[in-house]
Amino acid sequence: MQRRSFVRTLAATAAALTGAPLFAQDLKKIVLGQSAPLTGPAAQLGLQFQRGARLMIDRLNARGGVNGRTLELVSLDDGYEPERCKANTERLISQDVFALFGYIGTPTSLAALPLATAAKVPFLAPFTGAQALREPFNRYVFHVRASYFDETAKIVNQLFAIGMKKIAVFHQNDSYGQAGLTGVTRALEKLNSRPASTGTVERNSVDVAAAVKAIVPAQPEAIVQISAYKSCAAFIREARKAGFGGQFCNVSFVGTQALANELGADARGVVVSQVMPYPFAPVSPLSGEFLQAISGSSFDVEANYSSIEGFVGAKVFAEGLRRAGPNPNREGLVAGLESLREFDLGGFFVDFSPKKHVGSAFVDMTILTQDGKVRR
């Protein structure tokens, strides 16, 4: 006990002299670092994911933590802008966080990835399905969600199955949008087709007029949207005003509940692919655990697909940490996560190995109603 007290005192003295944060020196605490949009047009994506992760972290800490160590999530706001995310990541790594967790979006995650790799800091559960984060294989990156290739293939195949074969793409003008466009194009090529038309919107913008003019005149039967909730909602409204009467489909990153809230009654009939279990009812043990955690939470959190993804990501991290043993380090965490073979979180499975860090290919389809609900 005397030696432990001495080490803590020495760590605190070193922190005071160097300006280093105390949380990085706490021998009984594991700190996760996150860069996410907590303000701005994409804020609900970051806030809901963060709150879902906090639900699991609080649940674990109330039970004594993991192997006797409590967990803490430190979140920095990047506004969904890559340069801010890069600066946040440099700061978090310099503060010696144990792992980077729950980054939101493709362009931001891509800005952070080289820094995490160079520092050999695990990068877990990014909220993106982009292939550029999955290939080539990276020892320090672990994905708990399906890819955009998985989602767009499911959307395209379902549209073809109901006779809708003339498909356009509205996408964000960045690496996220390009990843989604590539996924749709790839799925269409397998069916001897191609996009009927395409249009873009700038990140964090709702200026969709040019995209509407580029897409609607081609008279597509369906439009796949690859952007965040505000720009997708703006496009849906403007496309309908321009005479489009077909089907709108979105990938999971859009932020399902945020899109429904943004559209109001205009949400009726909009389809969204999902990569997490249904979060609104206890249809699985995992969903039941999630809803129970919300009911006992000391802070405000909604049950939605973004928050359950944060919950799942934190649950996966905790199991990897548990398997890393009583004195964990980053390499031990990597090994612990790699040992999660067909790991059942409660009806949702994650499967990692030393050569496979994409844990899930699960995709479900949902539809929005005019009263803001999400139906399977």
C-alpha positions as CSV (number, residue, x, y, z in Angstrom):
1,M,0.0,0.0,0.0
2,Q,2.9,2.4,0.8
3,R,4.5,1.7,-2.5
4,R,1.2,2.2,-4.4
5,S,0.7,5.5,-2.6
6,F,4.2,6.6,-3.4
7,V,3.7,5.7,-7.2
8,R,0.5,7.8,-7.3
9,T,2.2,10.7,-5.6
10,L,5.1,10.5,-8.0
11,A,2.7,10.4,-11.0
12,A,0.8,13.4,-9.7
13,T,4.1,15.3,-9.2
14,A,5.2,14.5,-12.7
15,A,1.9,15.6,-14.1
16,A,2.1,18.9,-12.3
17,L,5.6,19.5,-13.6
18,T,5.0,18.5,-17.2
19,G,1.4,19.7,-17.6
20,A,0.3,16.1,-18.4
21,P,-3.3,15.3,-17.4
22,L,-3.8,13.3,-14.3
23,F,-6.2,10.8,-15.9
24,A,-3.4,9.4,-18.0
25,Q,-1.5,8.6,-14.8
26,D,-4.2,7.0,-12.8
27,L,-3.2,3.4,-12.2
28,K,-6.8,2.2,-11.4
29,K,-8.5,3.9,-14.4
30,I,-8.7,3.1,-18.1
31,V,-9.3,6.1,-20.2
32,L,-10.8,6.0,-23.7
33,G,-10.4,9.0,-26.0
34,Q,-13.0,10.0,-28.5
35,S,-13.2,12.7,-31.2
36,A,-16.8,13.3,-32.4
37,P,-19.2,16.0,-33.5
38,L,-20.8,17.3,-30.3
39,T,-21.9,20.5,-31.9
40,G,-22.9,21.5,-35.5
41,P,-25.1,19.9,-38.1
42,A,-24.0,16.3,-37.3
43,A,-24.0,16.7,-33.5
44,Q,-26.7,14.1,-32.8
45,L,-24.6,11.4,-34.3
46,G,-21.8,12.1,-31.8
47,L,-23.9,12.9,-28.8
48,Q,-26.1,9.8,-29.1
49,F,-23.2,7.5,-29.7
50,Q,-21.4,9.0,-26.7
51,R,-24.4,8.7,-24.4
52,G,-24.9,5.1,-25.4
53,A,-21.2,4.3,-24.6
54,R,-21.5,6.1,-21.3
55,L,-24.5,3.9,-20.4
56,M,-22.3,0.8,-20.6
57,I,-19.4,2.5,-18.9
58,D,-21.5,3.6,-16.0
59,R,-23.0,0.1,-15.8
60,L,-19.6,-1.5,-15.7
61,N,-18.2,1.0,-13.1
62,A,-21.2,0.5,-10.8
63,R,-20.1,-3.2,-10.7
64,G,-16.5,-2.4,-9.9
65,G,-15.2,-1.8,-13.4
66,V,-13.2,-4.3,-15.5
67,N,-10.7,-6.4,-13.5
68,G,-11.0,-3.8,-10.7
69,R,-10.3,-0.9,-13.0
70,T,-12.9,1.8,-13.7
71,L,-13.4,3.2,-17.2
72,E,-13.7,6.8,-18.4
73,L,-14.6,8.2,-21.8
74,V,-13.0,11.6,-22.7
75,S,-14.8,13.1,-25.7
76,L,-13.6,16.1,-27.7
77,D,-15.7,18.0,-30.2
78,D,-14.6,18.0,-33.8
79,G,-17.7,19.3,-35.5
80,Y,-17.4,16.5,-38.1
81,E,-14.3,18.3,-39.6
82,P,-11.2,16.3,-40.3
83,E,-8.6,18.9,-39.3
84,R,-10.3,19.4,-35.9
85,C,-10.4,15.6,-35.5
86,K,-6.7,15.3,-36.3
87,A,-5.8,18.0,-33.7
88,N,-8.1,16.2,-31.1
89,T,-6.4,12.9,-31.8
90,E,-2.9,14.4,-31.4
91,R,-4.0,15.8,-28.0
92,L,-5.6,12.5,-26.9
93,I,-2.5,10.5,-27.8
94,S,-0.2,13.0,-26.1
95,Q,-2.4,12.5,-23.0
96,D,-1.7,8.8,-23.2
97,V,-5.3,7.5,-23.5
98,F,-5.4,3.7,-23.4
99,A,-7.3,3.5,-26.7
100,L,-9.2,5.7,-29.2
101,F,-12.9,4.8,-29.4
102,G,-16.1,5.7,-31.2
103,Y,-14.9,8.2,-33.8
104,I,-17.8,9.5,-35.9
105,G,-17.5,9.5,-39.7
106,T,-15.3,8.5,-42.5
107,P,-13.3,11.7,-43.2
108,T,-12.6,12.3,-39.6
109,S,-11.6,8.7,-38.9
110,L,-9.3,8.7,-41.9
111,A,-7.6,11.8,-40.5
112,A,-7.0,10.1,-37.2
113,L,-6.0,6.7,-38.4
114,P,-2.3,7.4,-39.4
115,L,-1.8,9.0,-35.9
116,A,-3.3,6.0,-34.1
117,T,-1.3,3.5,-36.2
118,A,2.0,5.4,-35.7
119,A,1.5,5.5,-32.0
120,K,0.2,1.9,-31.8
121,V,-3.0,3.0,-30.1
122,P,-6.0,0.7,-30.6
123,F,-8.7,2.4,-32.6
124,L,-12.0,0.7,-31.7
125,A,-15.6,1.0,-33.0
126,P,-15.4,3.9,-35.4
127,F,-18.9,4.9,-36.5
128,T,-18.3,4.4,-40.2
129,G,-18.6,1.6,-42.7
130,A,-16.0,2.8,-45.2
131,Q,-13.7,0.2,-46.8
132,A,-10.7,2.6,-46.6
133,L,-10.7,1.9,-42.8
134,R,-10.9,-1.9,-43.4
135,E,-8.5,-2.4,-46.2
136,P,-5.6,-2.8,-46.0
137,F,-5.8,-4.8,-42.7
138,N,-4.6,-2.7,-39.7
139,R,-3.6,-4.5,-36.5
140,Y,-4.9,-1.6,-34.4
141,V,-8.3,-1.0,-35.9
142,F,-11.4,-3.0,-34.8
143,H,-14.9,-2.6,-36.4
144,V,-18.1,-3.7,-34.7
145,R,-20.4,-2.7,-37.5
146,A,-21.0,-3.9,-41.1
147,S,-19.5,-2.1,-44.0
148,Y,-21.1,0.3,-46.4
149,F,-20.6,-2.3,-49.1
150,D,-22.7,-4.6,-46.9
151,E,-25.4,-2.0,-46.5
152,T,-25.6,-0.7,-50.1
153,A,-25.7,-4.3,-51.4
154,K,-28.7,-5.1,-49.2
155,I,-30.4,-1.9,-50.3
156,V,-29.8,-2.4,-54.0
157,N,-30.8,-6.1,-53.9
158,Q,-34.0,-5.3,-52.1
159,L,-34.9,-2.5,-54.6
160,F,-34.3,-4.8,-57.5
161,A,-36.4,-7.5,-55.8
162,I,-39.4,-5.2,-55.8
163,G,-38.9,-4.1,-59.3
164,M,-37.1,-0.8,-58.8
165,K,-34.1,-0.9,-61.0
166,K,-33.5,2.7,-61.9
167,I,-31.5,3.9,-58.9
168,A,-29.8,7.3,-58.4
169,V,-27.3,8.3,-55.7
170,F,-27.2,11.5,-53.6
171,H,-24.0,11.6,-51.7
172,Q,-21.8,13.8,-49.6
173,N,-18.8,15.2,-51.5
174,D,-16.0,13.5,-49.4
175,S,-14.6,10.1,-48.6
176,Y,-17.8,9.0,-46.8
177,G,-20.0,9.9,-49.8
178,Q,-17.5,8.3,-52.2
179,A,-17.5,5.1,-50.1
180,G,-21.3,4.9,-50.4
181,L,-21.3,5.7,-54.1
182,T,-18.7,3.0,-54.7
183,G,-20.8,0.5,-52.7
184,V,-24.0,1.3,-54.7
185,T,-22.1,1.2,-58.0
186,R,-20.4,-2.1,-57.1
187,A,-23.8,-3.7,-56.2
188,L,-25.4,-2.4,-59.4
189,E,-22.6,-3.7,-61.5
190,K,-23.3,-7.2,-60.2
191,L,-26.8,-6.8,-61.6
192,N,-25.6,-5.4,-64.9
193,S,-26.7,-1.9,-64.1
194,R,-25.2,1.5,-63.0
195,P,-26.5,4.6,-61.2
196,A,-29.2,6.4,-63.2
197,S,-27.8,9.8,-62.0
198,T,-25.8,11.2,-59.1
199,G,-25.6,14.5,-57.2
200,T,-23.5,15.8,-54.3
201,V,-23.7,18.0,-51.2
202,E,-20.8,19.4,-49.2
203,R,-20.2,18.1,-45.7
204,N,-22.0,20.1,-43.0
205,S,-24.2,21.8,-45.7
206,V,-27.8,21.7,-46.6
207,D,-27.4,23.3,-50.0
208,V,-29.0,20.6,-52.1
209,A,-30.4,22.5,-55.1
210,A,-27.7,21.4,-57.5
211,A,-28.1,17.8,-56.5
212,V,-31.8,17.9,-57.0
213,K,-31.3,19.3,-60.5
214,A,-28.7,16.7,-61.3
215,I,-30.8,13.7,-60.0
216,V,-34.5,14.2,-60.4
217,P,-34.7,14.9,-64.2
218,A,-33.3,11.4,-64.8
219,Q,-36.5,10.1,-63.3
220,P,-35.1,7.4,-61.0
221,E,-37.4,5.0,-59.2
222,A,-35.3,5.2,-56.1
223,I,-32.6,7.4,-54.6
224,V,-29.9,6.0,-52.2
225,Q,-28.6,8.7,-49.9
226,I,-25.1,8.8,-48.5
227,S,-24.9,11.8,-46.2
228,A,-25.9,12.9,-42.6
229,Y,-29.4,13.6,-41.4
230,K,-29.8,17.4,-42.1
231,S,-28.6,17.3,-45.7
232,C,-30.6,14.1,-46.4
233,A,-33.8,15.7,-44.9
234,A,-33.2,18.8,-47.0
235,F,-32.8,16.7,-50.2
236,I,-35.9,14.7,-49.5
237,R,-38.0,17.8,-49.2
238,E,-36.6,19.5,-52.2
239,A,-36.7,16.4,-54.4
240,R,-40.4,15.9,-53.6
241,K,-41.1,19.5,-54.4
242,A,-39.3,18.9,-57.8
243,G,-41.7,16.0,-58.5
244,F,-39.9,12.9,-57.3
245,G,-42.3,10.3,-56.1
246,G,-40.1,7.3,-55.7
247,Q,-38.3,5.6,-52.8
248,F,-35.6,7.2,-50.6
249,C,-33.1,4.8,-49.0
250,N,-30.4,5.7,-46.5
251,V,-27.4,3.9,-45.0
252,S,-27.1,3.7,-41.2
253,F,-24.7,6.6,-40.7
254,V,-27.5,9.1,-41.6
255,G,-28.7,8.9,-38.0
256,T,-32.1,7.3,-38.1
257,Q,-33.9,9.0,-35.3
258,A,-32.3,12.3,-36.1
259,L,-33.5,12.0,-39.7
260,A,-37.0,11.1,-38.5
261,N,-37.1,14.1,-36.1
262,E,-35.8,16.4,-38.8
263,L,-38.4,15.3,-41.4
264,G,-41.4,15.1,-39.1
265,A,-44.4,13.8,-41.1
266,D,-42.3,13.9,-44.3
267,A,-40.4,10.9,-42.9
268,R,-43.2,8.5,-44.0
269,G,-41.8,5.7,-46.2
270,V,-38.1,6.6,-46.0
271,V,-36.0,3.4,-45.7
272,V,-32.8,3.2,-43.6
273,S,-30.5,0.2,-43.4
274,Q,-29.2,-0.7,-40.0
275,V,-26.1,-2.4,-38.6
276,M,-27.2,-2.7,-35.0
277,P,-30.1,-4.7,-33.3
278,Y,-33.5,-3.0,-33.0
279,P,-33.1,-0.6,-30.0
280,F,-36.8,0.3,-29.3
281,A,-38.1,-2.9,-27.8
282,P,-36.5,-5.8,-25.9
283,V,-36.5,-8.1,-29.0
284,S,-33.2,-9.6,-28.0
285,P,-31.2,-9.9,-24.7
286,L,-28.9,-7.1,-25.9
287,S,-31.8,-4.7,-26.6
288,G,-33.3,-5.6,-23.3
289,E,-30.0,-4.9,-21.5
290,F,-29.8,-1.6,-23.3
291,L,-33.3,-0.5,-22.4
292,Q,-32.8,-1.5,-18.8
293,A,-29.6,0.6,-18.7
294,I,-31.6,3.6,-20.0
295,S,-34.3,3.2,-17.4
296,G,-31.7,3.3,-14.7
297,S,-29.5,6.1,-16.2
298,S,-28.7,9.2,-14.3
299,F,-28.4,11.3,-17.5
300,D,-30.6,11.9,-20.6
301,V,-30.2,9.4,-23.3
302,E,-32.6,8.2,-26.0
303,A,-33.1,4.7,-27.3
304,N,-32.0,4.8,-30.9
305,Y,-29.6,3.1,-33.3
306,S,-26.8,5.6,-32.7
307,S,-26.9,5.2,-28.9
308,I,-27.1,1.4,-29.0
309,E,-24.0,1.4,-31.3
310,G,-22.1,3.3,-28.6
311,F,-23.4,0.8,-26.0
312,V,-22.3,-2.1,-28.1
313,G,-18.9,-0.6,-28.8
314,A,-18.2,-0.1,-25.1
315,K,-19.4,-3.6,-24.3
316,V,-17.0,-5.1,-26.9
317,F,-14.1,-2.9,-25.5
318,A,-14.9,-4.1,-22.0
319,E,-14.8,-7.8,-23.0
320,G,-11.5,-7.3,-24.8
321,L,-10.1,-5.5,-21.8
322,R,-11.3,-8.2,-19.4
323,R,-9.4,-10.8,-21.5
324,A,-6.3,-8.6,-21.5
325,G,-5.9,-9.6,-17.8
326,P,-5.4,-7.7,-14.5
327,N,-2.5,-5.6,-15.8
328,P,-3.6,-4.6,-19.3
329,N,-1.6,-2.8,-21.9
330,R,-2.5,-1.9,-25.5
331,E,-1.0,-5.0,-27.0
332,G,-2.9,-7.1,-24.5
333,L,-6.1,-5.3,-25.5
334,V,-5.5,-6.2,-29.2
335,A,-4.9,-9.8,-28.2
336,G,-8.0,-9.8,-26.1
337,L,-10.2,-8.4,-28.8
338,E,-8.7,-10.9,-31.3
339,S,-9.9,-13.7,-29.1
340,L,-13.6,-12.7,-29.5
341,R,-14.6,-15.5,-31.8
342,E,-18.3,-15.5,-32.6
343,F,-18.8,-13.7,-29.3
344,D,-22.5,-13.3,-28.4
345,L,-23.3,-10.0,-26.9
346,G,-27.0,-11.0,-26.5
347,G,-28.3,-11.9,-29.9
348,F,-25.7,-9.8,-31.7
349,F,-22.4,-11.5,-32.6
350,V,-18.9,-10.1,-33.0
351,D,-16.2,-12.2,-34.6
352,F,-12.6,-11.1,-34.6
353,S,-9.3,-13.0,-35.1
354,P,-5.7,-12.1,-35.5
355,K,-6.3,-11.7,-39.3
356,K,-9.9,-10.4,-39.1
357,H,-10.9,-7.1,-37.4
358,V,-14.3,-6.6,-39.0
359,G,-16.6,-8.0,-36.4
360,S,-20.0,-8.0,-38.0
361,A,-21.7,-8.1,-41.4
362,F,-25.2,-7.8,-39.9
363,V,-27.6,-5.5,-41.9
364,D,-31.3,-5.0,-41.2
365,M,-33.8,-2.8,-43.0
366,T,-36.2,-0.4,-41.4
367,I,-38.8,2.2,-42.5
368,L,-39.8,5.5,-41.0
369,T,-43.4,6.5,-40.3
370,Q,-45.0,9.9,-40.3
371,D,-45.2,10.0,-36.5
372,G,-41.4,9.7,-36.2
373,K,-41.3,5.9,-35.4
374,V,-38.9,3.4,-36.8
375,R,-40.4,0.1,-38.0
376,R,-38.7,-3.1,-39.0
